[in-house]
Amino acid sequence: LTNRQAEQILTLGTATRGDWLLAEAAYLVRLANQRLQVERSVDNPLAILESVDGIFVQINDPELLAVRNALAVDIAALRMVEKVDPEGIYLELQAISAALETLSILEPHADPEAVQLAQAGQDSEQPPSSLAETLQRFSDNFGNLIVLQRRQQPIEPLLNGAEQTMVRQNLYLLLEQAQSALLREEQRIYSSSLKKAEALLRRYFQLNSESEASIVRLQILAKRSVNQTLPDISGSQNAIQTALNLRNSSATDEGAEQ
């Protein structure tokens, strides 16, 4: 044990089994605090503190009730933490990145405006049977043009091979950026990267079952929290340390009297 007060108690000839157990509890609680900060996960610290509670059951000392109460508070704080699964999120992003190989870049489609204009042109080449039919056909075609102008949407230029490679590479980089932000718990960069990746999928890739499945997963993952909130579990450590100090002081006084 590295705790100075615990070592002093254990070197005293009057040390009891309860003293040994209390010193062990002090070491384990200190270990739980270290694991919480290093691993940034509550699983191991919670298991350690629960084992420490078992030690106090063995000690069965009413004078340590305040210590057990502080321990119970820390255990409850760990149990209420909303867990983040960085490993699972990281692997899912890796799977989405691998699936991009099978997704197809958006293929050119016939321009509906051009098709209707061509049809209108073909109709105009047919010799009209009367002036009335000519005026009616002109009116119909003009109305179609008005509707098409209202519904016209910006059309993305077709991508050549190099541009398609660049789009895929940008997607890979955005997913890698999200993975890096996940490990650093940078929520803003993580969510922003996944939203940009979703936008690229929608803009340049064919919308089929595979690409839509990737889009849905990116939307869900972008909303996941990557910040692991860690509670303060130093209360039990301080309480045990205080108990050790009191026992050490009492044992020292008894030794001086003898």
N, C-alpha and C positions, 0 to 999 in steps of 0.2 A: 504494500500500500504506500502511496505517496503522500497521503494526508498526514501532516505532522502530528496533529492531536491524536489521530487514531494510532499512530505508531507509539506515541507516549503511553497510551492506555494499554496497548498490548505488551509493552515492556514491563508494566507493573506486575508484581507478583500476585496482586489481588484481583487481576482481571478475571471476569467471569465469562461464561458462555454468552451471556447477553451482550457483554462488551465486544466480544469477537464478532457477533452477528451485527451489532450496530456499526462496527467499523467496516464490515463487508457491505452493509447497506450504503454507507457513505461513499464507498468506492464505486458501487454500481450506479448510484444516482449521478455522480460526477461523469461516469462513462456515458450515461443516457444523454446528458446535456451536450457532451462532445459529439456524439453520434448525430444528434438532431441538427447541429450546425454544419457538420461535414457532409452528411448524407442528404440533408434537406428532405427527409422522409420520416414519417411518424411511426412507422411499423416497428423498427428495432427499439427506439426509445420507449415506446409503449410497452413492448414485451419486457424490457428491462425493469421499468417501474412496477409492472405487475408482479414480477418476481421479487422485487424489494418489498412490496406489500405482504407477500408470503413470508418474508423474513420477519416482519413485525408481528405476524400471527404467531410465529414460533417464539419470539421474545416474550409476548404477552405481558407487557409492562404498562400499567395504567399511566405511569408518568410520561410515556411516549405518545399519549393520545393526540396531543397537538401536532406531533411530527406526522402521525398517520393521517391527520386531517389535511395537512399541507400536501402530503403525498396524494391523497384522494383528489384534491383540487387539480393537481398537475396531470393526473391520469385522465380525469374528465376533460381537461383542456385538449389533450392529445386525441381523445376519442371523438371530439366534436370537429376536428379539423377536416375540411373538405379536401380529399386526397386528389393530387394531380398525378397522372400516369404518363410521365414524359417518355418512358420507353415505348409504351403502346402507341402514343401519338407519333413518335419518331418512325417507328416501323410502318405505320399506316401511310405516312407521307412517302416513305421509301417505296411502298407497294404502288402508290399512285404514280410516282415517277417512273417506275418500271412499266406500268400499263400504258404510258404515253407512246411507247414504241408501236403499239397496235392501233392507235387512233389515226384517222385519216384527215389530212388537211382539207378544208372546204373546197369542193369541186365547182367549176363554173356551171352556172345554170343559165338557161335561155332567159333573156331580158323580156319580161312580159310586155313591156311598153313597145319594144321593137317588134315583137310578134304581132301585136294588135295593129301597129302602124303598117306593117307589111301586108297584113290581111286587108286593111283599109285601102292600101295602095292597089292591091290586086282587084278589089271590088271596083275601084275607080277606073281600072283599065277596061272593064266590061262596058260595052256600048249601052248607054241608057236607052230605054224604050220611050221615055218621055221626059219633058222638062220637070214635071212634078216629081218623078222618081229620082232624078238627079239632085234636086233640091233636098229631098228627104234623105238621100244617102249622105249628102254633104252635112246636113244637120246632125245625123246620127254619129258620123265620124267625129265631128267637132265636139259633140257631147262626150264621146269616149276620151278625147284628148283632155278635156277639162277634168274628168275623173282621174285619169292617169297622172296628171300633174299634181293633183291633191294627194295621191297615195304614194307618189314617188319617194323612195328612201335612198340614202347614200349607198352606193355600191362599192364594196371593197375591191381594190384592184387585185387581179389574179397574181399569185405569188410564184416566182420562179423557184428553181431548186435551191439556190443559195438562200433565198428569203425564207423558204419553208424550214430549212435547217436552222436558220437564225431564230425563228419563232419557237421551235422545239427547244433550242438551247436556252432561250430566255425562260421558258417554262421550267426547265431543269434548275436553272439558277434561282428562280423564285422559290421553288420547293426546298432547295438547299439552304437558302436564306431563312426560310421559315424554320427549318430544323435547327439551324444555328441559334436563332432567336429563342426557340423553345428551350434549348439547353441553358441559355443565359437568362431565361425568364423575362424576356423583353416582349411584353404583350403587344404593344403597338406595332412593332416591326413584324412580329409573327402574324397577326391578323391581317395587316396590310399586304404582306407578301402573298397570302393565300387568296385574298380578294383580287389581287392583280392576276394571279394565275387563273382564277375562275374567269376573269374578263377575257383573257387570251383564248381560253378554250371556247368561249361563246363566240368570239369574233372570227376565229380562223379555222375551227375544226367543225366537221360534220356533226350535227346534233343527232346522234343515234343512242341506243341503249347504253353503250359503253361510255361515251363521252358524258352523257347526262348523269350516269352513275358517279363518275368522277367529280362532276360539278356539284352534285348533292353532297358528296363526302367533303369536298373542300368548304362548302357553306357551313356544314356542321362543325368541322374542325376549326374554322376561323372563329367560331363563337366560344370555343373551349378556353378556359382560363389556364394559363401556363405559369402563373405566379403562385408558388406554394407558400401560403401564409403559415408561419411557424409561431406557436405560442411560447410564452415565457414559462419554463418549468424549473426556474431556479428556486422557487419557494420551498420545495421539499429538500433541496440541497442545503439551503440556508438553515432550515429547521433541524436537519440531522447534524449539521456542523455545530449548531448551538447546543444540542443535546450532548454531543461529544465533548465540547468545551466544559460543560457543567460537570460531566462525569470525570473528566480529567482533573478539573479543579478540586472536586471532592476527593478523588483518589490521592491527589498530591497532599491535601491537608491531612488525610488520615495517615499517610506515610510519614509526614513530618511529626505528627503527634506520637507515633511509635518510636 
